[in-house]
Structure formats: structure tokens, C-alpha cells
Amino acid sequence: MAEDACPCVALATAATGWGTTLSWETEFAELFDRCADSMRFTAYLLCGNWHEAEDVMQSAFMKLYQAGPKLADRSGIEAYLRQVVVRTFLAERRRLRWRREELTDAPPEEIFTAPGAEDGLVVWEALSTLPARQRAVLVLRYWNDMSVEDVAAALGCSSGTVKSQSSKGLLTLRRKLGPGFDRSRQEA
């Protein structure tokens, strides 16, 4: 029975007891199946890079897996997971400032663009130039359709900060995209 479980489960079993771990293991597997794609896409919108988004998502799920048995109330676990994804992204961005690696603009592989996807690519490229905090606010607020209060709770800041970061981020996006971008989308 225990031979089929992953090493993380075996360690958690030894630390917390078999009954608790088994129910958390099942609940975690269901949560992963249900939320992995949406969390990966949210991470992609934050990072602008599928490889980094995968790393952020995996780190977030690992943090949740480790914290899961200690959580008393798991009713809002998806919102908590989204918060972990955003905070993991922000922590990675802070760490990037101290790395000595050279990042390049050229991707290692060919980028596939579906017909009509050019506008989305232009917006994502402009979004990737925003500071991490503004990008997180815009993704949570407008892509995940979260309220100002929910975004503030997810980021651990005030609702006024969310509003100001949202305003600054939208202003910067409008400047980068140019005045013709909005009109051309309305006419189409």
C-alpha cells in the first residue's frame, strides 16, 4: 500500500499519521486535477513564459501540499492556492534581481501564433514589461475577474494599493499599446 505512494507522501505519513495523510492525499490529487490548468495559465499571465509559469505553479502546489495537513479550514483552498501562486511569482521576481544570469529576448523555440492571436500577443508583450506587482494586480483583477478586496487579500495589501496599481498599470499599457490599438479593436 505505502510502496505506491510518492516519497513526499511517505515522509508526511511518518510525520502526521496515516489517516490524515490519506484524506489529504486524495483531496490534494482532486484539487490538482481541478485547478492545475487554470493556475498554470494564471502563472503564465504573470510570468509571460510557459517554462517559468510551470515552475511557479509546481512550487505553489508543493507549498500547498506541505501546508495542507496543517490547514484547519480547507473551504477556500482554491483562493488560497491562487494567493500562493501570486506570492511565489512575486518572490521569484525579487530573487531575479540578485541573480547574475543574463536573460535574452530570443526564445529558444519557434512561437506558434494562431490566426487572429496577434492582438493577444501584443497585449501580453506589453503586460510583461510592467513591474511584477502591477502585473499581478491586472491579471488577478481583469483576467481572473476578482474584486478589489479579493485582490488586496491575495496580495496582502490595502484596496487603495490595488486601485492605484491597477490605474498605473492600465495607464502604462495604454501608453505602450498606443491610441490606435483600442480603436482598432472596437472597429473589428
C-alpha positions in Angstrom: 0.0 0.0 0.0 2.7 2.6 1.0 5.0 1.4 -1.7 2.8 3.1 -4.4 2.9 6.5 -2.7 5.5 9.1 -3.6 8.4 9.8 -1.2 6.7 13.1 -0.1 3.6 11.2 1.0 5.8 8.7 2.9 7.5 11.5 4.8 4.2 13.2 5.5 2.7 9.9 6.7 5.5 9.3 9.2 5.1 12.9 10.5 1.3 13.2 10.7 -0.2 9.8 10.8 -1.7 7.6 8.1 -5.4 8.6 8.3 -4.8 12.3 8.0 -2.4 12.0 5.1 -4.5 9.6 3.1 -7.5 12.0 3.1 -5.3 15.0 2.4 -3.6 13.0 -0.4 -6.9 12.3 -2.1 -8.1 15.9 -1.6 -4.9 17.2 -3.0 -5.0 15.0 -6.1 -8.5 16.1 -6.8 -7.5 19.8 -6.3 -4.6 19.4 -8.6 -6.7 17.8 -11.3 -9.3 20.5 -11.0 -7.0 23.6 -10.8 -3.7 22.8 -12.4 -4.5 24.3 -15.9 -6.1 27.5 -14.6 -3.2 28.0 -12.1 -0.6 27.4 -14.9 -2.4 29.9 -17.1 -2.6 32.5 -14.3 1.2 31.9 -13.7 1.8 32.3 -17.5 -0.1 35.6 -17.5 2.1 36.8 -14.6 5.4 35.5 -16.0 4.9 35.7 -19.8 6.9 32.5 -20.1 5.4 28.9 -20.1 8.6 27.3 -18.6 8.7 29.8 -15.7 4.9 29.5 -15.3 5.2 25.8 -14.9 7.9 26.3 -12.2 5.8 28.8 -10.3 2.8 26.5 -10.5 4.7 23.5 -9.3 6.3 25.4 -6.5 2.9 26.7 -5.4 1.4 23.2 -5.4 4.4 21.9 -3.4 4.0 24.6 -0.8 0.3 23.9 -0.6 0.9 20.1 -0.3 3.3 20.7 2.6 0.9 23.1 4.3 -2.3 21.1 3.6 -2.3 18.8 6.7 -1.9 21.8 8.9 -4.8 23.8 7.4 -7.8 23.7 9.7 -10.3 25.0 7.2 -9.9 24.0 3.6 -13.2 25.6 2.3 -11.4 28.4 0.4 -8.4 26.3 -0.7 -8.6 27.4 -4.4 -8.4 31.1 -3.4 -5.5 30.2 -1.1 -3.8 28.4 -3.9 -4.2 31.4 -6.2 -2.6 33.5 -3.5 0.3 31.1 -3.2 0.8 31.3 -7.0 0.9 35.1 -6.9 3.2 35.2 -3.9 5.5 32.6 -5.4 5.7 34.7 -8.6 6.5 37.9 -6.6 9.1 36.1 -4.5 10.8 34.8 -7.7 10.8 38.3 -9.2 12.5 39.6 -6.1 15.1 36.9 -6.4 15.7 37.6 -10.1 17.2 41.0 -9.2 20.0 39.3 -7.4 20.8 36.6 -10.0 23.8 37.0 -12.3 22.3 35.2 -15.2 21.9 37.0 -18.5 18.3 36.8 -19.9 17.8 37.1 -23.6 14.9 38.3 -25.7 15.1 35.5 -28.2 13.1 32.4 -27.3 14.8 29.0 -27.9 12.0 27.7 -29.9 9.6 28.9 -32.6 6.5 30.7 -31.3 3.2 29.5 -32.7 0.6 32.2 -33.3 -3.0 31.2 -34.2 -4.8 33.3 -36.7 -6.1 36.5 -35.0 -3.9 36.0 -32.0 -1.6 38.9 -32.8 -3.6 41.3 -30.5 -3.3 39.0 -27.6 0.5 38.6 -28.2 0.9 42.4 -28.3 -1.0 42.8 -25.1 0.9 40.0 -23.4 4.2 41.5 -24.5 3.2 44.9 -23.1 2.0 43.3 -19.9 5.3 41.6 -19.5 7.1 45.0 -19.3 5.1 46.0 -16.3 6.5 45.7 -12.8 5.6 42.4 -11.1 3.2 43.9 -8.6 1.2 45.9 -11.3 1.1 42.8 -13.5 -0.2 40.7 -10.6 -2.9 43.2 -9.9 -4.0 43.4 -13.5 -4.0 39.6 -14.0 -6.0 39.0 -10.8 -8.3 41.9 -11.3 -9.1 41.7 -15.0 -8.2 38.1 -16.1 -9.4 36.2 -13.0 -12.2 38.8 -12.6 -11.6 39.2 -8.8 -12.9 42.1 -6.8 -10.6 44.8 -5.5 -11.0 43.4 -2.0 -10.2 39.8 -3.1 -7.0 41.1 -5.0 -6.0 43.0 -1.9 -6.4 39.9 0.3 -4.5 37.8 -2.2 -1.6 40.2 -2.4 -1.6 41.2 1.3 -2.1 44.9 0.7 -4.9 47.5 1.0 -7.7 48.0 -1.5 -6.3 51.5 -2.2 -3.0 50.0 -3.3 -4.8 47.6 -5.6 -6.7 50.6 -7.2 -3.6 52.7 -7.6 -1.5 49.8 -9.0 -4.4 48.9 -11.4 -4.6 52.5 -12.5 -0.9 52.9 -13.1 -0.7 49.5 -14.9 -3.6 50.3 -17.2 -2.1 53.7 -18.0 1.2 52.2 -18.8 -0.4 49.5 -21.0 -2.4 52.2 -22.9 0.8 54.2 -23.5 2.7 51.1 -24.7 -0.1 49.9 -27.0 -0.8 53.3 -28.4 -4.1 55.2 -29.0 -4.9 53.3 -32.2 -4.9 49.9 -30.5 -8.1 50.4 -28.6 -9.9 51.9 -31.6 -8.9 49.2 -34.0 -10.3 46.5 -31.6 -13.6 48.4 -31.3 -14.0 48.7 -35.1 -13.3 45.0 -35.7 
